[in-house]
């Protein structure tokens, strides 16, 4: 069956219109992605939940080893044989750096200051991720437990350990 020149012209016009509609729709989708990416980059929200939570690069064992190596038992706690736990809160930023570091509670006598000091020394973490796999700012709480060694070891200063549990 032959088509007339008028039908051919109409068909070409319809194809062109469909192509333009598809092009406009595709650009709208990409523009939406660009806008979402721009919003995500400027997002300053601090999340308390994440699809993947932030993690210390060496895992829990690496974190405990870092703290044991660098933390100094506060002299007043040692003098009065005080043990206890300090809960430190901070934000793991999108680039893995730590910010907003502050102690929430602890036994005092230098423990709060020492827990904050050691937290500030921590290297970058692996950032938290949202469902889309994008890095987000996540609030985190780290317990730092101060525990004295047995009295006979304590006199020499050897064997004192601090853990995060």
C-alpha positions in Angstrom: 0.0 0.0 0.0 1.4 3.3 -1.1 1.3 6.4 1.2 0.6 9.8 -0.1 3.1 12.6 0.3 0.8 14.2 2.8 0.8 11.1 5.0 4.6 10.9 4.8 4.9 14.5 5.9 2.5 13.9 8.8 4.4 10.8 9.9 7.7 12.8 9.8 6.1 15.6 11.9 4.8 13.0 14.5 8.2 11.4 14.7 9.9 14.8 15.2 7.3 15.7 17.9 7.9 12.4 19.7 11.7 12.9 19.5 11.4 16.4 21.0 9.1 15.1 23.8 11.6 12.3 24.5 14.6 14.8 24.5 12.7 17.2 26.9 11.8 14.3 29.2 15.4 13.0 29.3 16.8 16.5 30.0 14.2 16.9 32.8 15.4 13.6 34.4 19.1 14.6 34.1 18.3 18.1 35.5 16.6 16.4 38.4 19.7 14.3 39.1 21.9 17.3 38.9 19.6 19.2 41.3 19.5 16.2 43.7 23.3 16.0 43.5 23.6 19.7 44.2 21.2 19.5 47.2 23.1 16.4 48.5 26.4 18.2 48.3 25.0 21.2 50.3 23.1 19.0 52.8 24.2 19.9 56.3 21.8 17.5 58.0 23.3 15.4 60.7 21.7 11.9 60.6 21.4 9.5 63.5 20.6 6.6 61.3 22.3 5.5 58.1 22.1 2.7 55.6 25.8 2.0 56.3 27.2 3.5 59.5 30.6 5.2 59.8 33.5 2.9 60.6 37.0 3.3 61.9 39.4 2.3 59.2 40.9 -0.5 61.3 37.6 -1.8 62.6 36.8 -2.1 66.3 40.1 -3.9 67.0 42.0 -1.1 65.4 40.0 1.5 67.3 40.7 -0.2 70.6 44.4 -0.5 69.7 44.7 3.2 68.8 43.0 4.3 72.0 45.1 1.9 74.2 48.3 3.2 72.5 47.5 6.9 72.8 45.3 7.5 75.8 46.8 8.6 79.1 45.1 7.6 82.3 44.2 10.9 84.1 46.4 11.5 87.2 43.4 12.3 89.5 41.6 9.2 88.4 44.8 7.2 89.1 45.4 8.9 92.5 41.8 8.2 93.7 41.6 4.8 91.8 38.6 6.0 89.8 37.3 3.9 87.0 34.4 4.6 84.7 33.1 5.2 81.2 33.0 8.4 79.2 30.5 8.7 76.4 31.9 10.9 73.6 29.6 12.2 70.9 30.8 13.4 67.5 29.8 13.8 63.9 31.6 11.8 61.2 31.6 14.1 58.2 31.1 13.2 54.6 34.9 13.1 54.1 35.4 11.0 57.2 36.8 13.7 59.4 35.4 14.1 63.0 33.7 17.3 64.2 31.4 18.5 67.0 33.4 16.4 69.5 31.9 16.6 73.0 31.6 14.4 76.1 28.1 13.5 77.2 28.8 11.9 80.5 31.6 10.4 82.5 33.2 10.1 86.0 35.1 13.4 85.7 38.5 13.9 87.3 40.1 14.5 83.9 38.4 11.6 82.1 36.1 13.8 80.0 39.1 15.9 78.8 41.2 12.9 78.0 38.4 11.2 76.1 37.9 14.3 74.0 41.6 14.6 73.4 42.0 11.1 72.2 38.9 11.4 70.0 40.4 14.5 68.3 43.5 12.4 67.5 41.6 9.7 65.7 42.3 9.6 61.9 39.6 9.8 59.3 36.8 7.3 59.4 34.9 5.7 56.5 31.8 7.9 56.3 28.2 6.8 56.7 26.2 6.2 53.6 22.5 6.7 52.7 20.4 4.3 50.7 21.7 5.8 47.4 25.3 5.1 48.5 26.1 8.8 49.1 28.2 9.9 52.0 26.2 11.7 54.7 27.0 13.3 58.1 26.3 10.9 60.9 26.2 11.5 64.6 28.2 8.8 66.5 28.7 8.0 70.2 31.9 6.3 71.4 32.2 4.8 74.9 35.7 5.1 76.3 36.1 2.9 79.4 38.8 3.7 81.9 39.7 0.5 83.9 42.7 0.2 86.2 44.9 -2.8 86.2 45.3 -5.0 89.3 47.0 -3.1 92.2 50.4 -4.9 91.9 50.6 -4.0 88.2 49.3 -0.5 88.7 52.3 0.4 90.9 54.7 0.0 88.0 52.3 1.7 85.6 52.5 -1.3 83.2 49.4 -3.1 82.1 47.0 -0.3 82.3 44.5 -0.6 79.6 41.6 1.5 78.3 39.0 0.1 76.0 35.9 1.1 74.2 33.8 -1.6 75.8 
